[in-house]
Amino acid sequence: MSNYVLECFYCNREKSVEADAHDVEAWRTGELIQVAMPYLTAGERELFISGTCDNCWEKLFGEN
């Protein structure tokens, strides 16, 4: 597992996320993120995808 420090585009807070480097590469080359990294939370996957943390996502779009 590798440590990725991801920064939220909106609030600039950083979050450390542990993910397998091969899984991250699989996602970057076209695998669905939920298939490549099912062990991450939905919020952690969203931070990879859009650079938006859970708190900012809720402020922007509300709850589910």
C-alpha positions as CSV (number, residue, x, y, z in Angstrom):
1,M,0.0,0.0,0.0
2,S,1.1,3.5,-0.8
3,N,0.2,6.7,1.0
4,Y,-1.5,9.4,-1.2
5,V,-1.9,12.9,0.1
6,L,-4.9,14.4,-1.6
7,E,-6.0,18.0,-1.4
8,C,-9.6,19.2,-1.6
9,F,-10.0,21.6,-4.5
10,Y,-12.5,23.7,-2.5
11,C,-11.2,23.9,1.1
12,N,-7.5,23.1,0.4
13,R,-7.4,20.5,3.3
14,E,-5.2,17.5,2.8
15,K,-6.2,14.0,3.5
16,S,-3.9,11.0,3.6
17,V,-5.3,7.9,1.8
18,E,-3.8,4.4,1.7
19,A,-4.2,2.7,-1.6
20,D,-2.4,0.1,-3.6
21,A,-0.3,1.7,-6.4
22,H,-1.4,-0.9,-8.9
23,D,-5.0,-0.3,-8.1
24,V,-4.6,3.5,-8.6
25,E,-2.9,2.9,-11.9
26,A,-5.7,0.5,-13.0
27,W,-8.2,3.3,-12.2
28,R,-6.1,5.9,-14.1
29,T,-6.1,3.7,-17.1
30,G,-9.8,3.1,-17.3
31,E,-11.0,0.7,-14.6
32,L,-14.0,1.9,-12.6
33,I,-12.7,3.3,-9.3
34,Q,-15.2,1.3,-7.2
35,V,-13.9,-1.9,-8.9
36,A,-10.2,-0.9,-8.7
37,M,-10.3,0.2,-5.1
38,P,-13.4,-1.2,-3.3
39,Y,-11.6,-1.0,0.0
40,L,-11.8,2.8,0.0
41,T,-14.8,4.7,1.3
42,A,-17.0,6.5,-1.1
43,G,-15.6,9.8,0.2
44,E,-12.0,8.7,-0.4
45,R,-12.8,7.6,-3.9
46,E,-14.5,10.9,-4.6
47,L,-11.4,12.8,-3.4
48,F,-9.4,10.8,-6.0
49,I,-12.0,11.5,-8.7
50,S,-13.0,15.1,-8.3
51,G,-10.7,16.5,-5.6
52,T,-13.7,17.1,-3.3
53,C,-13.7,16.1,0.4
54,D,-16.8,14.8,2.2
55,N,-17.5,18.0,4.0
56,C,-17.3,20.2,0.8
57,W,-19.3,17.6,-1.1
58,E,-22.1,17.9,1.5
59,K,-22.0,21.7,1.4
60,L,-22.2,21.7,-2.4
61,F,-24.7,18.9,-3.1
62,G,-26.3,18.0,0.2
63,E,-26.7,14.5,1.6
64,N,-27.5,11.5,-0.7
